[in-house]
Each structure stands twice: as structure tokens, then as C-alpha cells.
Amino acid sequence: MTRTGRHVLPAVAVLVLGMAPAAAGAGCLLPLLQSLGWQVRDADVRVPTVHGGTPCRRASLEAAWQHGDLQVRVPRGYDADRRDQVYRDLLEHPATLCAYAFVLGDATRRATARLQANSGYRFSALQLGWIGFGPRGAQAQGWQRFRSFGRGYAPAGGNTAAIEAFYSGWVRSECGVGRQVAQLATQRELYGEAGFDREFTAGELSIGTFLTLHDTPSILLGSNAGELFADGKAVRTSRLGRQAFVGVPGFIVHVFDKHYLDDINNQAENFVITEVSAEAADALARHGGLEHYDALNRRLWALSRQFPGSGRRRFERLLYARDPALRAAVPEAQRPLLAQMDAVLADPVYTGVHVYVHPKGVRPLGYHIARLLDRNPRTPYSIELGLHNLHTTLFRRWLRAQLRDCTASTSFIQPRGNVWNWA
């Protein structure tokens, strides 16, 4: 699996909503807020009372309600204009983004489940280009090439039809494209077929090499990506809670130089996070992000270098699958070493962070770390989150689309400039 393209951008210290409906009536705002999970009730209070709580730390919207999150009390005597102001302020509340994270998470899991279920979507083998559409060709499966050697494609006959090629067609790609497709398919699940076709242009859904995307209108890394959030070691994301991770892209990449690689096709694994357990989220918050896990990865690698023997998928079978016969065959003198390796991988981040990696599907993070000990035994691996705009540009765009569908008008979107400081 080839290494994702890397580039440097200034760190984003704040997430800016920046756009809010200034003229949309409460008739559209209130249903949107309620669909996200806000419970808005009239009450005998003098001023509105808002308790957003910490929904990003909850397992579900229902759990957030059980903890008293997303609760609003509006004075009974408020007229329509003052209620409208309350609703517009709620749209910019940080808890609204966390409520949206539940919707985004469900869309991510639907998308990755469908990609995983397609046995026709394979990993790159001998083919003519970076992405291979088989004997039928790209056009027959809804894509058109814009760069040579299969390095860049865009939808040709509708966005939904293009994603369907990866859901049910015959396609080959490496895991970087697999990550891109999972990100785009998440938007398809989020908007539904009609909304996905209507909301995005073909160029915005470009796929190909990561460097290719920078020269396109791609919503992932191109000119229409907007505001990208940089948190490679998940320092800020870890402070927010488990739901802030879901849907976020990232990669597991070799630490030592390419000279130490034995399997170039597995120099990195690109992923999209599908789920984070409460225990994993607590561990990430406690350790301040992923840097601690790079140290654990290195410790695991150092232990593996002391482990005698060889064999195909040895560490994957020994540490992840826990093959009874293989574990029973470990010499007595080496069992303390095995116990140390087991202890490292028992950390809840390795067991409770689930990621989608093409073509392996959805598996816990620990599976990939163990697997890479077999593929490239001479280097440890590092884990990083990729640049993304899920909580910035794509979130704002989704809100605008929901309100636009309600009002059948685009004229009410006005800049406001409110700031959500997640630093």
C-alpha cells in the first residue's frame, strides 16, 4: 500500500463556522436542530438556557440525551424573531458539530460496509494504471480519465453512479485511492443519492494520486477543500472525544528510510476511522494523542526483532488471530517475550479504534500494526491523522444544503464570523 502524499500547511488553531443563516425562518432552523438531536422546549425562564454538554464523548445520541446533553429551554413569551435568533445561535454551538458527528459516523459506517462487501473491488496488481477499471473500462463504470496512467479520474455520468462502481463493480486500486473513495462514499451516504448528485460537481469528486488531487477542484485536497484541519498526532481531536475521530482519514507509515522496506506495497496503510470505543477515547485523551502510540509501536517492533523463527503472516496469526497451535508452539524461553507483546497490543487504542483500510475492510488498529511486523520487519510504524475538512468546510456545506432544501433558496446564507476554538 503506497505512502500517502504529504505536504505542509499551517496548523489550524480554530474551527470557524463562518456562515450562518441570517434570514432563514425558524420553520427551517428548528427542524434541522431537532434532527441533529437538540431537544428544544418552552419553559418558564427569563432567558434561554442552553446545555450542550459533551456529546462528542458519548456512544450515541441516545446516550447524550441520557447524560442531559443537547438541552435548550426557551422562554415561553419569546416571539418568532427572538426564537429565530436562539436557533441561529444554536446552529453555531460547538455541541451542534458533535451532534452532526453522529450522523457523519453512521454515514461512514454505511459507506465502508458497502465497500468492504464488494469482492470485485480489489487491491492493485499488474495493471495499466494507478486505478484499474478492468476490461469494461472507466467510462462503462461511470468515470472519465483526466490524467495519464490512471492517475486521475472524475465521475462521467453522475456522482452516485460513479461511487456505485466501487460498491458493486470491478475495480482495482491501492489503499490511498481506497481511502479517497471511502471519504467520498461517506458524503454519498450523508446526502443520499439525489443530494449527492446535486451538491457536488464531477471535478470535486476527483480520485487519483494524492499529488493529482491538489491540482483539481477536489473537496478532499483540492481547490474546493476549503479549510483543512491539521491534527496529525490527534492532540486536539483527543480532547474532544470519540465521535470527533469518526470519518477522519489517516495513515500508518514506516519510520525508517525506504532502504529498510522489504515490501514496497505495504510501506503505508491509508485509513478512515469508523469507530472509537470509550476506553480508546479515554486512553487517547490521557496520553494526549497518538505520539504515545508511536512509542508503543516502536517497543512492539523492538520486541519482535528479538522473537525467533519465521513464517508467512507469523505475527498477524500469533498476536492478532492468536492462533492456538502457533502460540502453543512458542518455546518456553520465549513466552515472556510473547507476553510483553500481548501486553502492548492489549491497549484499548489497538483494540478499540476501528479503521477501514482497502482491501482489508474494517479492523482494529492493532491488526494493522501486527500485520506490518510481517510485511516490513526492519522498520517500526507511525500513526497520523490526515488533513481533513469534515468539521469545517464539509460541515458548513452540509448545513447549507439542508437549509437550502427546506427553503428552496440560496440567498439567505450570510457571513457571521463566529469562531469555535478547539485548540
C-alpha positions in Angstrom: 0.0 0.0 0.0 1.7 3.1 -1.1 2.5 6.0 1.1 0.1 8.9 1.1 1.3 12.2 -0.3 2.4 14.6 2.4 2.6 18.4 2.3 2.9 21.1 4.9 0.2 23.6 5.8 0.0 26.0 8.8 -1.7 24.4 11.8 -5.3 25.3 12.2 -5.9 26.6 15.7 -9.6 27.2 15.4 -12.6 25.8 13.5 -14.7 28.6 12.1 -18.3 28.2 11.2 -18.2 31.5 9.5 -21.5 31.1 7.7 -25.0 31.1 9.3 -28.5 31.7 8.0 -29.4 35.3 8.6 -32.8 35.3 7.1 -33.9 31.6 7.3 -37.1 31.3 9.4 -37.4 29.2 12.4 -39.6 26.9 10.3 -36.4 25.5 8.8 -33.8 26.0 11.6 -35.8 24.3 14.3 -36.4 21.0 12.4 -32.7 20.9 11.4 -31.6 21.4 15.0 -34.1 18.7 16.2 -33.0 16.3 13.5 -29.4 16.7 14.9 -30.6 15.9 18.4 -31.2 19.2 20.1 -34.2 19.0 22.4 -35.8 22.4 22.5 -38.6 23.1 24.9 -40.6 26.1 26.1 -40.1 26.8 29.8 -40.8 29.4 32.5 -37.4 31.0 32.2 -36.4 34.7 31.7 -33.6 34.0 29.2 -32.7 31.0 27.1 -30.8 28.2 28.9 -28.5 26.1 26.8 -26.8 22.9 27.9 -24.8 21.5 25.1 -22.9 19.1 27.3 -20.2 16.8 25.8 -21.9 14.7 23.1 -18.6 14.0 21.3 -17.7 11.8 24.3 -20.9 9.7 24.1 -21.5 6.4 22.4 -24.7 7.6 20.7 -27.3 10.4 20.5 -29.4 8.4 23.0 -26.5 8.3 25.4 -26.0 12.0 25.0 -29.7 12.6 26.0 -29.3 10.3 29.0 -26.4 12.5 30.2 -28.5 15.6 29.7 -26.7 16.9 26.6 -28.3 19.0 23.8 -31.0 20.5 26.0 -32.4 24.0 25.4 -35.1 25.9 27.3 -36.7 28.9 25.5 -38.8 31.5 27.4 -42.5 30.9 26.7 -43.0 34.5 25.9 -40.4 34.7 23.1 -41.8 35.9 19.8 -40.8 34.5 16.4 -37.8 36.8 15.9 -36.2 36.1 19.2 -36.8 32.4 18.8 -35.2 32.6 15.4 -32.1 34.2 17.0 -31.9 31.4 19.6 -32.0 28.8 16.8 -29.3 30.6 14.7 -27.0 30.8 17.8 -27.6 27.1 18.4 -26.5 26.3 14.9 -23.1 27.7 15.7 -22.9 26.0 19.1 -19.9 23.5 19.4 -22.3 20.8 20.5 -24.1 21.0 17.1 -20.9 19.8 15.5 -20.7 16.9 17.8 -24.4 16.1 17.2 -23.5 16.1 13.4 -20.7 13.7 14.2 -23.3 11.0 15.0 -24.8 11.5 11.6 -21.4 11.5 9.9 -20.4 8.4 11.8 -23.4 6.5 10.6 -22.7 7.6 7.0 -19.1 6.5 7.3 -20.0 3.0 8.6 -22.6 2.5 5.8 -20.1 3.6 3.2 -17.3 1.4 4.4 -19.6 -1.6 4.9 -20.7 -1.4 1.3 -17.1 -1.0 0.0 -16.0 -4.0 2.2 -18.8 -6.1 0.9 -17.8 -5.7 -2.8 -15.5 -8.6 -3.6 -14.9 -7.0 -7.0 -13.0 -4.1 -5.5 -9.5 -5.4 -5.3 -6.0 -4.2 -4.4 -3.7 -3.1 -7.2 -2.0 -5.9 -9.1 -0.5 -5.9 -12.6 -2.5 -3.2 -14.4 -2.0 -0.4 -16.9 -2.5 2.5 -14.5 -2.8 3.7 -10.9 -6.5 2.8 -10.9 -7.7 -0.1 -13.0 -11.3 -0.4 -14.2 -10.9 -3.8 -15.8 -11.9 -4.9 -19.3 -15.0 -2.8 -19.4 -13.0 0.4 -18.9 -13.6 3.5 -16.8 -16.4 5.0 -19.0 -18.6 1.9 -18.6 -18.4 2.2 -14.8 -19.1 5.9 -14.7 -15.6 7.5 -14.6 -13.6 9.5 -17.1 -9.8 9.8 -17.1 -8.2 13.3 -16.9 -4.6 12.2 -16.2 -2.5 9.5 -17.9 -1.6 6.1 -16.5 -4.8 6.1 -14.4 -3.6 8.8 -12.0 -6.7 10.9 -12.2 -10.4 10.2 -12.7 -13.6 12.1 -12.2 -17.3 11.0 -12.5 -18.6 10.8 -16.0 -22.3 10.0 -15.7 -23.4 11.1 -12.3 -21.8 11.1 -8.9 -23.9 8.3 -7.4 -23.3 6.0 -10.4 -19.5 6.6 -10.1 -19.5 5.6 -6.5 -21.6 2.5 -7.4 -18.7 1.2 -9.4 -16.8 0.8 -6.1 -19.8 -0.6 -4.3 -20.6 -3.3 -6.9 -18.3 -3.0 -9.9 -14.9 -4.4 -10.8 -12.1 -2.0 -9.8 -8.5 -2.2 -8.6 -6.6 0.5 -6.7 -4.1 0.9 -3.9 -5.2 1.9 -0.4 -4.7 5.6 -0.9 -7.4 5.7 -3.5 -9.4 3.3 -1.3 -9.3 6.0 1.4 -10.4 8.7 -1.0 -13.3 6.5 -2.2 -14.3 5.8 1.4 -14.3 9.6 2.1 -16.4 10.4 -1.0 -18.8 7.4 -0.4 -19.4 8.8 3.1 -20.7 12.0 1.5 -22.9 10.0 -0.8 -24.4 8.2 2.2 -24.7 11.5 4.1 -26.6 13.3 1.3 -28.5 10.4 -0.3 -28.4 9.7 -4.0 -30.2 12.8 -5.3 -28.5 15.2 -2.9 -25.1 13.8 -3.7 -25.7 14.2 -7.5 -26.9 17.7 -7.0 -24.5 19.1 -4.4 -21.1 18.2 -5.9 -19.5 18.8 -9.3 -17.7 15.9 -11.0 -14.3 17.6 -10.5 -14.9 17.9 -6.8 -15.1 14.1 -6.6 -11.8 13.5 -8.4 -9.7 10.4 -7.4 -6.1 9.5 -8.2 -2.7 10.1 -6.7 -2.7 12.5 -3.7 -0.5 14.9 -5.7 -3.0 14.8 -8.5 -5.8 15.9 -6.2 -4.0 19.2 -5.3 -4.4 20.3 -9.0 -8.2 19.6 -9.1 -11.3 21.1 -7.5 -11.3 18.1 -5.2 -13.3 18.5 -1.9 -10.7 16.4 -0.2 -7.4 18.1 -1.0 -8.0 20.4 -4.0 -9.1 23.9 -4.5 -12.7 23.3 -3.2 -11.5 21.6 0.0 -11.7 24.9 1.8 -10.5 25.0 5.4 -8.3 22.0 6.2 -7.9 20.9 9.9 -4.4 19.7 10.7 -4.0 17.5 13.8 -1.6 14.8 12.8 -1.0 13.4 16.3 -4.6 13.9 17.3 -3.8 16.2 20.2 -6.9 18.4 19.8 -9.1 15.6 18.5 -8.3 13.6 21.6 -9.5 16.4 23.8 -12.9 16.4 22.2 -13.9 12.8 22.5 -14.6 9.6 20.5 -17.1 11.0 17.9 -14.6 13.6 16.8 -12.4 10.8 15.3 -15.1 9.1 13.2 -14.8 9.6 9.5 -11.4 11.2 9.9 -8.7 9.9 7.4 -5.2 9.0 8.4 -2.3 6.7 7.6 0.2 4.2 9.2 3.6 4.9 7.7 7.1 3.4 8.0 9.5 5.3 10.3 12.9 4.3 8.8 14.0 5.1 5.3 12.7 3.2 2.3 16.0 1.3 2.3 14.6 -0.7 5.2 11.4 -1.8 3.4 11.1 -5.3 2.2 7.5 -5.0 0.8 7.1 -1.7 -1.0 3.4 -2.3 -1.5 3.0 -2.1 2.3 5.1 0.9 3.0 2.0 2.6 4.4 -1.7 1.9 5.1 -4.3 4.7 4.4 -7.4 4.5 6.6 -10.7 6.1 7.5 -11.7 5.8 11.2 -15.1 4.1 11.6 -15.4 3.8 15.4 -13.6 4.6 18.6 -14.6 2.9 21.9 -15.0 4.8 25.2 -11.9 3.1 26.6 -9.8 4.0 23.5 -11.0 7.6 23.6 -10.1 7.8 27.3 -6.6 6.4 26.6 -6.0 8.9 23.8 -7.1 11.8 26.0 -5.0 10.6 28.8 -1.9 10.3 26.7 -2.5 13.5 24.7 -3.0 11.8 21.3 -1.1 9.4 19.1 2.6 10.2 19.9 2.4 7.8 22.8 1.3 5.0 20.4 4.3 5.7 18.1 6.5 4.8 21.1 4.4 1.7 21.8 4.7 0.7 18.1 8.5 1.1 18.3 8.5 -1.0 21.5 6.5 -3.8 19.8 8.8 -3.7 16.8 11.9 -4.0 19.1 10.3 -7.0 20.8 9.5 -8.6 17.5 13.2 -8.3 16.5 14.1 -10.5 19.4 11.5 -13.1 18.6 13.0 -16.2 16.9 11.6 -18.0 13.9 9.8 -17.0 10.7 6.7 -17.8 8.7 4.1 -16.3 6.5 1.8 -13.9 8.4 3.5 -15.1 11.6 2.9 -12.1 13.8 -0.6 -11.5 12.4 -1.5 -15.1 13.3 0.4 -15.0 16.6 -0.6 -11.6 18.0 -3.9 -10.7 16.3 -5.6 -14.0 15.4 -4.0 -15.7 18.4 -3.7 -19.0 16.6 -3.8 -21.6 19.4 -1.4 -24.0 17.6 1.1 -21.3 16.8 1.0 -19.9 20.3 1.4 -23.4 21.9 4.5 -24.0 19.7 6.3 -20.9 21.2 9.3 -22.2 23.2 9.0 -21.7 26.9 12.0 -19.4 27.0 10.3 -17.0 24.5 6.9 -16.9 26.3 7.8 -13.9 28.5 8.6 -12.0 25.3 5.3 -13.0 23.8 3.5 -11.9 27.0 5.2 -8.5 26.6 4.0 -8.1 23.0 0.5 -9.2 24.0 0.5 -6.5 26.8 1.4 -3.8 24.3 -1.4 -4.8 21.9 -3.9 -5.1 24.8 -4.0 -1.3 25.0 -7.6 -0.1 24.2 -6.4 2.1 21.3 -5.2 -1.0 19.5 -8.4 -2.9 20.2 -11.0 -0.1 20.2 -10.0 2.1 17.3 -11.5 0.6 14.2 -10.4 1.7 10.8 -11.3 0.9 7.2 -8.3 0.1 5.0 -8.7 -1.1 1.4 -8.7 -4.1 0.8 -8.7 -5.3 4.4 -12.1 -3.8 5.3 -12.8 -2.6 8.8 -10.5 -4.0 11.5 -9.0 -2.7 14.8 -5.8 -0.7 14.6 -3.8 -3.4 16.4 -4.4 -5.8 13.4 -2.5 -3.5 11.1 0.3 -2.9 13.5 0.8 -6.7 13.9 0.4 -7.3 10.2 3.1 -4.8 9.3 5.6 -6.6 11.5 5.4 -9.4 9.0 5.4 -7.2 5.9 8.3 -4.9 6.8 10.1 -6.3 9.8 13.0 -3.9 9.6 11.1 -0.7 10.4 8.6 0.4 13.1 5.5 2.4 12.0 3.9 5.7 12.9 0.2 6.6 13.1 -1.0 10.0 11.9 -4.3 11.7 11.1 -4.5 13.3 7.7 -5.6 16.8 6.8 -9.4 16.9 6.6 -12.3 19.3 6.3 -15.1 17.2 7.8 -15.7 19.6 10.7 -15.1 22.8 8.7 -16.0 23.2 5.0 -17.9 20.0 4.5 -19.9 20.5 7.7 -20.8 24.1 6.7 -21.7 22.8 3.2 -24.0 20.1 4.6 -25.8 22.6 6.8 -26.3 24.9 3.9 -27.7 22.1 1.8 -30.1 21.0 4.5 -31.4 24.6 4.9 -31.5 25.1 1.1 -33.6 22.0 0.7 -36.0 23.4 3.3 -36.3 26.9 1.9 -35.6 26.3 -1.8 -33.4 29.4 -1.7 -29.7 30.1 -1.5 -29.9 33.8 -0.8 -30.1 33.6 3.0 -26.5 32.4 3.6 -24.6 35.4 5.0 -21.2 35.6 6.8 -21.2 36.0 10.5 -17.6 35.1 11.6 -18.3 33.3 14.8 -15.3 31.2 16.0 -15.2 27.8 17.6 -11.9 27.4 19.4 -10.9 23.8 19.5 -7.3 24.5 20.3 
